Amino acid sequence: MHIVIGLIVAFIVVALYARRNRATRRCRWREDRTGDRGNLRKYKCAACGAEAYTAQKGPPRDCKSHLPPV
């Protein structure tokens, strides 16, 4: 009985962890320092080709492929 309860808890934890980064799961952001604009860092997605600028540390948090190109 303890094994069954442990498996259910483990399944729930894995499911919650998988949903955490759902918006960027398929995007692989790469920093492009040649396109930086002042404090804004340019990132390009290796998967969908979208480009994004961000002032925060690290890559964008969500996929930008649905936005029109600038």
Helices and strands as residue ranges (DSSP letters): H 2-20, G 22-24, E 29-31, G 33-35, E 41-45, E 51-54
